[in-house]
Amino acid sequence: MRRFVIALLLASAGLASCTTPQSSAIKIDDRTYKIEGPGIPGGAEAPNRRMASRICPGGYRVLESTNFKREVVEGTVTNWVIRCL
């Protein structure tokens, strides 16, 4: 029984570390995308930068950036509109 509890705790800790915040992208135009970031305390832009680098490997320019809070617990959501170079 004790081994089962230990294995269950280790598995839950491992699964919790795999759930990093992810951004999602919507194509607006030929080279223009809207990236919707997750709610992160402090409004970090790292998930948006990672998504933009995947979409535009040759580089990108941020045309518009908006920050807002949906809920206090969720954190600041950062949305970008980017254009690939």
ABEGO torsion letter per residue (X at the ends): XAAAAAAAAAAAAAAAAABBBBBBBBBABAABBBBBBBBBBGGBAAAAAAAAAAABAAEBBBABBBBBBABAAAEBBBBBBBBBX
